[in-house]
């Protein structure tokens, strides 16, 4: 039973990492789009950049915890 649980946990971690990578890539593309449309220093671009930073920090914290 422990082996099954460990395997299931590994799959869940892998799926979470994949989902997080997709979310980060989507946010990165959104930031690039906003920068092109509204400028690098617009409030929308800066806010999106901060959200991307938060996501990247989350990945960093998760990686360090493992």
N, C-alpha and C positions, 0 to 999 in steps of 0.2 A: 504494500500500500504506500509506503514512503517513497518508493521509486516512482510510482505513478504520480504522486503529489509533486515530487521534485520535477518531473518531466512537464507536468501541467503548468507549474510555476514558471519554468523556463520558457515555455511557449507564450504564456501571458506577457512576460517581460519582453520577449522578442516582438510581440504584436504591439505593445505599448511603445517600444522604441521606434518601430516602423511608422506608427500613427503620428508620433511626435515629430519625426523627420518630415512627414508630409505636411503637418501643420506649420512647421518652421519654413519649409520651402514655399508654401502658399503665402505666408506672411512676408517673406523676402520679396516675392514677386509683387505683392501688393505695395510694398514700400518703394520698389523701383518704379512702378507705375505712378504712384503718387508723386514721387520726386520728379518724374518727367512732366507730369501735368501741372503740378502746383509749385514746384521748386524744392530745392534741397532743404530750405530752412522754414518751409511752411509748417503751420501747427499740425496739419494732418500728417505730413511726412515725419515730423519729429515724434508725434505720438505713436505712429506705426513703428518707427525705429525703436522706441522704448519698449513696445510690446514684443518686438523681435528679440531685444536684449533680454527681456524677462524669460522668454522661451529658451534662449541659449543658456542662460544662467541655470534654469531648471535642469537642462540636460547635463550641465557641468556638475551640479549638485548630486544628481542621481548617479553619475559615473563615479564620483568620489566616494559615494556611500557604498558602492559595491566593491 
